[in-house]
Amino acid sequence: MRRSAALLALLLVAGCGSSDTSVRRDLLRGVAQIRHTHDARKLQTELRRTLASLRRDRASTVAERRAKELASRGFEATLKGIESQIDFYENDSGNIEAATRDALRADRSRARGARLLRAAGRALGLRIGSLGDR
């Protein structure tokens, strides 16, 4: 009886704060992917998976909900920037106007994503530095 009560208490304690851990884990995973994945297509795939996982995370506190919302918007903006970057490399050969448009869109979207991801980190008490933005 004592053993089962101790096991139940351990399981309850382990479950507490798990949403913070999952939101934090997905935020940090996505940040690491942005920093270390240099192939745009591969990064796009990885971030889509991370965003899907983040969206499934349960956020139980105000800070977690705020971080989850900011991180979701940050990853979406970053993905938009990656798409523009891919368009720049694949579709704009010889077209200066389109290349300039896609390059500016990629830069702005990635910078916006980085700002949102840093704000998400601050909501969780994390400091997220440079993500290849300005």
C-alpha positions in Angstrom: 0.0 0.0 0.0 2.8 2.4 1.0 4.7 1.6 -2.2 1.7 2.3 -4.5 1.0 5.6 -2.7 4.6 6.6 -3.2 4.5 5.6 -6.8 1.3 7.6 -7.3 2.8 10.7 -5.6 5.9 10.4 -7.9 3.7 10.2 -11.0 1.7 13.2 -10.0 4.9 15.2 -9.3 6.4 14.1 -12.6 3.2 15.2 -14.4 3.3 18.7 -12.9 4.9 21.3 -15.1 5.0 18.9 -18.0 3.3 21.5 -20.2 6.1 24.0 -19.4 8.6 21.4 -20.3 6.9 20.6 -23.6 6.5 24.2 -24.7 10.0 25.0 -23.6 11.3 21.8 -25.3 9.7 22.6 -28.6 10.8 26.3 -28.5 14.4 25.3 -27.8 14.3 22.5 -30.4 13.1 24.9 -33.1 15.7 27.5 -32.1 18.4 24.9 -32.4 17.1 23.8 -35.8 17.2 27.4 -37.0 20.7 27.8 -35.8 22.2 24.6 -37.0 20.3 23.5 -40.2 21.7 25.2 -43.2 19.7 23.4 -45.9 16.5 25.5 -46.4 14.3 22.5 -47.4 15.5 20.4 -44.5 14.9 23.3 -42.1 11.4 23.8 -43.5 10.5 20.2 -42.9 12.0 20.2 -39.3 10.3 23.5 -38.3 6.9 22.2 -39.6 7.2 19.2 -37.4 8.3 21.3 -34.4 5.4 23.7 -35.0 2.9 20.9 -35.2 4.3 19.5 -31.9 4.2 22.9 -30.3 0.5 23.3 -31.3 -0.3 20.0 -29.6 1.4 21.1 -26.4 -0.8 21.9 -23.4 0.0 25.2 -21.7 -1.5 25.5 -18.3 -0.1 28.9 -17.1 -0.5 32.4 -18.5 3.2 32.5 -19.3 3.1 29.2 -21.1 0.1 30.2 -23.2 1.8 33.5 -24.1 5.0 31.7 -25.0 3.2 29.1 -27.0 1.3 31.8 -29.0 4.5 33.8 -29.6 6.5 30.8 -30.5 3.8 29.6 -33.0 3.7 33.0 -34.6 7.5 33.1 -34.6 7.9 29.7 -36.3 5.2 30.6 -38.9 7.0 33.8 -39.8 10.3 32.0 -40.0 8.7 29.4 -42.3 7.4 32.2 -44.5 10.9 33.6 -44.7 12.3 30.2 -45.6 9.7 29.8 -48.3 10.8 33.2 -49.7 14.4 32.1 -49.5 13.7 29.0 -51.4 11.8 31.0 -54.0 14.8 33.3 -54.3 17.2 30.4 -55.1 14.9 28.3 -57.2 12.7 30.7 -59.2 14.4 34.1 -59.6 17.4 33.3 -61.8 17.8 36.3 -64.1 14.9 38.2 -62.7 16.3 41.0 -60.6 12.9 42.4 -59.5 11.6 39.1 -58.3 14.9 38.2 -56.6 14.9 41.5 -54.8 11.3 41.1 -53.7 11.9 37.5 -52.4 15.1 38.4 -50.7 13.5 41.3 -48.8 10.5 39.2 -47.9 12.8 36.4 -46.6 14.8 38.9 -44.5 11.8 40.6 -43.0 10.0 37.4 -42.2 13.0 35.8 -40.6 13.7 38.9 -38.6 10.1 39.0 -37.4 10.2 35.3 -36.5 13.4 35.8 -34.5 11.8 38.7 -32.5 8.7 36.6 -31.7 10.8 33.6 -30.7 13.0 35.8 -28.4 9.8 37.1 -26.9 8.5 33.6 -26.4 11.7 32.7 -24.6 11.4 35.8 -22.3 7.9 34.6 -21.4 9.5 31.4 -20.1 12.5 33.0 -18.5 14.9 32.0 -21.3 17.3 34.2 -23.2 17.4 33.4 -26.9 20.1 35.2 -28.7 20.8 35.6 -32.3 19.0 33.5 -34.9 20.8 34.7 -37.9 18.8 37.9 -38.0 20.1 41.4 -37.8 
